[in-house]
Amino acid sequence: MNVKLSSVAYTRSGDKGCDSNVGVIFINHELYTWAKDYLTSDKVKNYFGELAKGDVIRYELDNLFAFNFILHDSLGGGGSESLLNDAQGKTHGQSLLLMEIDLPNKFKDLINE
């Protein structure tokens, strides 16, 4: 079933020089375990398209049921240097929550909409 990532996770994001980071926190361990195979660095890079000019690296935080994605070269020189192009890493988490995911039906009762 297709739902938005916001139905099963929360995010927090920010500026890190010319990079941004997006933390994705799943609402339980079972969803997090499923997402380890589904929400890959490549999938996040493809979602952000040309915004993520460099590599996207995923760090797993098993004890928090979370990932931390680093989007390299995604701020056009950094948040403080990007006043002309309005690039702010703090918006990347909200953007990722809009991603459509193909959630298995077994999680239907966990959807938060």
N, CA, C and O of each residue as an XYZ file, in Angstrom:
452
protein
N       0.847     -1.170      0.000
C       0.000      0.000      0.000
C       0.896      1.238      0.000
O       1.904      1.278      0.705
N       0.531      2.238     -0.783
C       1.315      3.465     -0.874
C       0.844      4.469      0.170
O      -0.334      4.821      0.231
N       1.788      4.921      0.989
C       1.534      5.947      2.002
C       2.732      6.879      2.031
O       3.778      6.576      1.458
N       2.580      7.986      2.685
C       3.715      8.891      2.879
C       4.562      8.398      4.044
O       4.052      7.786      4.982
N       5.849      8.669      3.975
C       6.762      8.291      5.051
C       6.282      8.851      6.387
O       6.500      8.234      7.430
N       5.637     10.004      6.364
C       5.139     10.625      7.594
C       4.118      9.768      8.324
O       3.822     10.025      9.491
N       3.574      8.753      7.658
C       2.603      7.864      8.290
C       3.238      6.907      9.285
O       2.548      6.348     10.137
N       4.567      6.712      9.181
C       5.233      5.728     10.043
C       6.537      6.239     10.656
O       7.231      5.491     11.344
N       6.873      7.503     10.411
C       8.156      8.021     10.899
C       8.085      9.531     11.138
O       7.171     10.219     10.684
N       9.078     10.005     11.862
C       9.281     11.437     12.107
C      10.668     11.797     11.593
O      11.505     10.915     11.398
N      10.914     13.067     11.374
C      12.250     13.486     10.926
C      12.730     14.692     11.713
O      11.960     15.412     12.349
N      14.023     14.875     11.639
C      14.696     16.061     12.171
C      15.868     16.309     11.240
O      16.590     15.372     10.900
N      16.072     17.549     10.820
C      17.148     17.806      9.866
C      17.804     19.150     10.136
O      17.281     19.988     10.870
N      18.970     19.330      9.517
C      19.678     20.587      9.704
C      20.844     20.760      8.757
O      21.160     19.882      7.954
N      21.481     21.925      8.872
C      22.629     22.305      8.055
C      23.904     21.797      8.701
O      24.065     21.864      9.919
N      24.795     21.296      7.889
C      26.134     20.883      8.330
C      27.131     21.357      7.289
O      27.588     20.565      6.465
N      27.476     22.645      7.314
C      28.357     23.198      6.291
C      27.654     23.192      4.948
O      26.559     23.740      4.817
N      28.271     22.578      3.950
C      27.631     22.483      2.633
C      26.787     21.219      2.509
O      26.209     20.947      1.457
N      26.724     20.445      3.601
C      25.934     19.218      3.636
C      24.706     19.433      4.523
O      24.636     20.393      5.290
N      23.762     18.536      4.403
C      22.644     18.524      5.348
C      22.504     17.119      5.899
O      22.970     16.148      5.302
N      21.858     17.029      7.043
C      21.564     15.712      7.584
C      20.069     15.608      7.839
O      19.407     16.584      8.195
N      19.556     14.398      7.648
C      18.147     14.117      7.911
C      18.079     12.878      8.786
O      18.472     11.788      8.370
N      17.581     13.053      9.993
C      17.315     11.923     10.867
C      15.895     11.443     10.633
O      14.961     12.245     10.603
N      15.727     10.134     10.468
C      14.407      9.535     10.280
C      14.200      8.555     11.429
O      14.967      7.605     11.590
N      13.158      8.791     12.230
C      12.875      7.977     13.406
C      11.564      7.233     13.173
O      10.523      7.859     12.974
N      11.607      5.909     13.195
C      10.416      5.098     12.974
C       9.667      4.877     14.278
O      10.255      4.912     15.358
N       8.368      4.649     14.168
C       7.532      4.600     15.365
C       7.658      3.297     16.141
O       7.211      3.221     17.285
N       8.259      2.264     15.542
C       8.526      1.053     16.316
C       9.638      0.226     15.653
O      10.068      0.510     14.535
N      10.078     -0.787     16.368
C      11.200     -1.601     15.927
C      10.884     -2.391     14.656
O      11.744     -2.520     13.784
N       9.681     -2.914     14.540
C       9.313     -3.709     13.374
C       9.377     -2.873     12.088
O       9.873     -3.348     11.067
N       8.883     -1.648     12.133
C       8.961     -0.759     10.963
C      10.411     -0.406     10.643
O      10.814     -0.380      9.481
N      11.176     -0.140     11.678
C      12.592      0.182     11.476
C      13.325     -0.981     10.805
O      14.121     -0.773      9.889
N      13.055     -2.199     11.263
C      13.697     -3.379     10.684
C      13.329     -3.524      9.209
O      14.187     -3.825      8.379
N      12.065     -3.311      8.887
C      11.636     -3.352      7.483
C      12.356     -2.268      6.671
O      12.805     -2.518      5.553
N      12.459     -1.068      7.243
C      13.032      0.074      6.528
C      14.526     -0.093      6.254
O      15.058      0.559      5.355
N      15.200     -0.938      6.998
C      16.630     -1.164      6.742
C      16.867     -1.632      5.312
O      17.869     -1.273      4.695
N      15.952     -2.426      4.792
C      16.075     -2.885      3.407
C      15.426     -1.929      2.421
O      15.835     -1.867      1.261
N      14.425     -1.184      2.862
C      13.634     -0.363      1.951
C      14.192      1.049      1.771
O      14.356      1.503      0.639
N      14.483      1.738      2.854
C      14.878      3.154      2.773
C      16.406      3.257      2.692
O      17.080      3.550      3.680
N      16.914      3.013      1.520
C      18.357      2.986      1.298
C      18.900      4.384      0.978
O      18.146      5.317      0.701
N      20.198      4.494      1.024
C      20.853      5.747      0.628
C      20.526      6.097     -0.818
O      20.270      7.258     -1.137
N      20.534      5.093     -1.694
C      20.213      5.342     -3.108
C      18.793      5.862     -3.279
O      18.550      6.763     -4.082
N      17.856      5.294     -2.526
C      16.458      5.726     -2.637
C      16.313      7.183     -2.179
O      15.590      7.962     -2.801
N      16.994      7.543     -1.104
C      16.928      8.927     -0.613
C      17.608      9.866     -1.604
O      17.098     10.953     -1.874
N      18.750      9.462     -2.146
C      19.440     10.288     -3.145
C      18.550     10.514     -4.364
O      18.445     11.639     -4.855
N      17.914      9.463     -4.850
C      17.015      9.593     -6.000
C      15.830     10.499     -5.673
O      15.396     11.279     -6.521
N      15.311     10.405     -4.466
C      14.176     11.233     -4.065
C      14.541     12.716     -4.111
O      13.774     13.537     -4.614
N      15.710     13.049     -3.587
C      16.131     14.452     -3.567
C      16.653     14.925     -4.916
O      16.784     16.130     -5.133
N      16.952     14.014     -5.818
C      17.350     14.377     -7.170
C      18.581     15.259     -7.207
O      19.576     14.968     -6.541
N      18.525     16.327     -7.973
C      19.669     17.209     -8.174
C      20.051     17.993     -6.924
O      21.138     18.567     -6.871
N      19.199     18.029     -5.939
C      19.527     18.745     -4.708
C      20.718     18.100     -4.005
O      21.585     18.805     -3.489
N      20.771     16.774     -3.980
C      21.884     16.051     -3.357
C      22.937     15.777     -4.422
O      22.926     14.732     -5.073
N      23.836     16.721     -4.587
C      24.845     16.613     -5.647
C      25.925     15.579     -5.327
O      26.507     14.987     -6.236
N      26.190     15.364     -4.058
C      27.203     14.391     -3.646
C      26.577     13.092     -3.185
O      25.406     12.815     -3.443
N      27.386     12.300     -2.496
C      26.908     11.028     -1.968
C      25.889     11.241     -0.863
O      25.887     12.272     -0.190
N      25.028     10.258     -0.687
C      24.125     10.204      0.464
C      24.543      8.982      1.267
O      24.565      7.864      0.753
N      24.871      9.206      2.519
C      25.335      8.131      3.391
C      24.312      7.931      4.500
O      23.826      8.895      5.092
N      23.990      6.670      4.777
C      23.040      6.339      5.846
C      23.773      5.723      7.024
O      24.557      4.787      6.867
N      23.508      6.260      8.201
C      23.993      5.683      9.444
C      22.797      5.098     10.186
O      21.745      5.731     10.275
N      22.961      3.894     10.717
C      21.880      3.224     11.430
C      22.035      3.430     12.930
O      23.125      3.278     13.482
N      20.944      3.772     13.573
C      20.897      3.984     15.016
C      19.870      3.002     15.585
O      18.739      3.371     15.901
N      20.293      1.751     15.707
C      19.376      0.677     16.076
C      18.646      0.933     17.396
O      17.463      0.615     17.521
N      19.334      1.497     18.366
C      18.718      1.702     19.671
C      17.631      2.785     19.645
O      16.821      2.869     20.569
N      17.609      3.602     18.603
C      16.600      4.665     18.472
C      15.576      4.365     17.372
O      14.662      5.160     17.150
N      15.718      3.233     16.685
C      14.884      2.889     15.520
C      14.974      4.005     14.478
O      13.961      4.456     13.944
N      16.204      4.440     14.200
C      16.393      5.634     13.372
C      17.575      5.486     12.423
O      18.475      4.670     12.621
N      17.531      6.309     11.388
C      18.651      6.492     10.459
C      19.057      7.953     10.496
O      18.240      8.831     10.775
N      20.323      8.205     10.213
C      20.785      9.562      9.977
C      21.395      9.571      8.584
O      22.417      8.931      8.337
N      20.760     10.301      7.680
C      21.257     10.427      6.316
C      22.052     11.714      6.199
O      21.585     12.776      6.611
N      23.249     11.625      5.640
C      24.049     12.797      5.329
C      23.959     13.009      3.825
O      24.341     12.137      3.045
N      23.453     14.173      3.421
C      23.322     14.535      2.013
C      24.473     15.476      1.681
O      24.404     16.678      1.936
N      25.531     14.911      1.109
C      26.721     15.698      0.806
C      26.453     16.663     -0.345
O      25.780     16.336     -1.323
N      27.003     17.854     -0.189
C      26.912     18.910     -1.208
C      25.461     19.181     -1.608
O      25.115     19.180     -2.789
N      24.628     19.411     -0.600
C      23.203     19.637     -0.855
C      22.750     21.060     -0.537
O      21.570     21.382     -0.679
N      23.687     21.920     -0.105
C      23.282     23.268      0.309
C      23.928     24.387     -0.492
O      23.852     25.549     -0.092
N      24.548     24.070     -1.590
C      25.114     25.112     -2.438
C      26.097     26.018     -1.729
O      26.045     27.237     -1.893
N      26.994     25.441     -0.942
C      28.000     26.232     -0.245
C      27.749     26.373      1.235
O      28.601     26.905      1.947
N      26.625     25.922      1.722
C      26.328     25.981      3.154
C      25.189     26.921      3.458
O      24.923     27.860      2.707
N      24.513     26.663      4.570
C      23.352     27.452      4.964
C      23.638     28.940      5.082
O      22.819     29.761      4.668
N      24.795     29.300      5.644
C      25.107     30.721      5.818
C      25.509     31.392      4.518
O      25.436     32.615      4.405
N      25.933     30.604      3.532
C      26.328     31.165      2.241
C      25.216     31.067      1.203
O      25.398     31.465      0.052
N      24.067     30.539      1.610
C      23.050     30.226      0.617
C      21.861     31.178      0.666
O      20.766     30.805      0.245
N      22.042     32.369      1.155
C      20.927     33.294      1.258
C      20.337     33.624     -0.106
O      19.147     33.920     -0.216
N      21.160     33.576     -1.140
C      20.650     33.874     -2.472
C      19.834     32.730     -3.057
O      18.886     32.966     -3.806
N      20.198     31.471     -2.717
C      19.451     30.350     -3.298
C      18.510     29.697     -2.289
O      17.838     28.722     -2.625
N      18.448     30.211     -1.059
C      17.481     29.789     -0.052
C      17.610     28.333      0.366
O      16.634     27.756      0.847
N      18.774     27.717      0.202
C      18.963     26.325      0.600
C      19.098     26.237      2.114
O      19.981     26.864      2.700
N      18.240     25.472      2.735
C      18.282     25.278      4.176
C      18.057     23.805      4.479
O      17.033     23.236      4.100
N      19.011     23.193      5.160
C      18.888     21.784      5.490
C      17.727     21.480      6.411
O      17.231     20.354      6.431
N      17.286     22.469      7.176
C      16.189     22.216      8.109
C      14.884     21.880      7.390
O      13.954     21.374      8.018
N      14.797     22.148      6.098
C      13.591     21.801      5.336
C      13.647     20.397      4.741
O      12.625     19.880      4.289
N      14.814     19.780      4.735
C      14.968     18.490      4.072
C      14.201     17.371      4.783
O      13.702     16.455      4.130
N      14.105     17.437      6.090
C      13.339     16.427      6.822
C      11.869     16.480      6.471
O      11.244     15.447      6.231
N      11.311     17.686      6.440
C       9.902     17.840      6.076
C       9.658     17.349      4.655
O       8.631     16.734      4.368
N      10.597     17.622      3.784
C      10.472     17.161      2.402
C      10.469     15.640      2.320
O       9.663     15.054      1.597
N      11.372     15.000      3.062
C      11.457     13.539      3.012
C      10.183     12.884      3.550
O       9.811     11.801      3.097
N       9.513     13.520      4.504
C       8.265     12.960      5.028
C       7.179     12.840      3.959
O       6.233     12.067      4.117
N       7.312     13.603      2.873
C       6.336     13.541      1.776
C       6.601     12.391      0.809
O       5.791     12.126     -0.079
N       7.732     11.708      0.979
C       8.075     10.589      0.094
C       6.998      9.501      0.186
O       6.602      9.091      1.277
N       6.540      9.047     -0.976
C       5.608      7.920     -1.039
C       6.403      6.626     -0.877
O       7.396      6.407     -1.571
N       5.963      5.778      0.040
C       6.622      4.493      0.258
C       5.617      3.378      0.011
O       4.410      3.566      0.163
N       6.127      2.230     -0.366
C       5.289      1.053     -0.601
C       5.343      0.194      0.659
O       6.183     -0.697      0.789
N       4.440      0.480      1.572
C       4.422     -0.169      2.877
C       3.668     -1.500      2.799
O       2.562     -1.551      2.261
N       4.255     -2.569      3.330
C       3.534     -3.851      3.337
C       2.216     -3.747      4.118
O       2.124     -3.018      5.106
N       1.227     -4.466      3.670
C      -0.096     -4.435      4.297
C      -0.075     -4.837      5.766
O      -0.951     -4.423      6.526
N       0.900     -5.629      6.182
C       0.949     -6.072      7.575
C       1.119     -4.899      8.549
O       0.893     -5.057      9.749
N       1.517     -3.719      8.040
C       1.689     -2.540      8.891
C       0.474     -1.613      8.875
O       0.524     -0.514      9.427
N      -0.603     -2.048      8.251
C      -1.780     -1.192      8.072
C      -2.284     -0.584      9.388
O      -2.676      0.583      9.416
N      -2.276     -1.346     10.451
C      -2.785     -0.867     11.740
C      -1.859      0.129     12.431
O      -2.255      0.747     13.419
N      -0.642      0.296     11.935
C       0.332      1.202     12.542
C       0.357      2.581     11.893
O       1.023      3.491     12.386
N      -0.363      2.734     10.797
C      -0.320      3.991     10.052
C      -0.896      5.124     10.880
O      -1.974      5.010     11.464
N      -0.151      6.217     10.917
C      -0.533      7.398     11.683
C      -0.958      8.490     10.706
O      -0.140      9.313     10.295
N      -2.234      8.496     10.336
C      -2.747      9.530      9.407
C      -3.973     10.188      9.978
O      -4.546     11.078      9.349
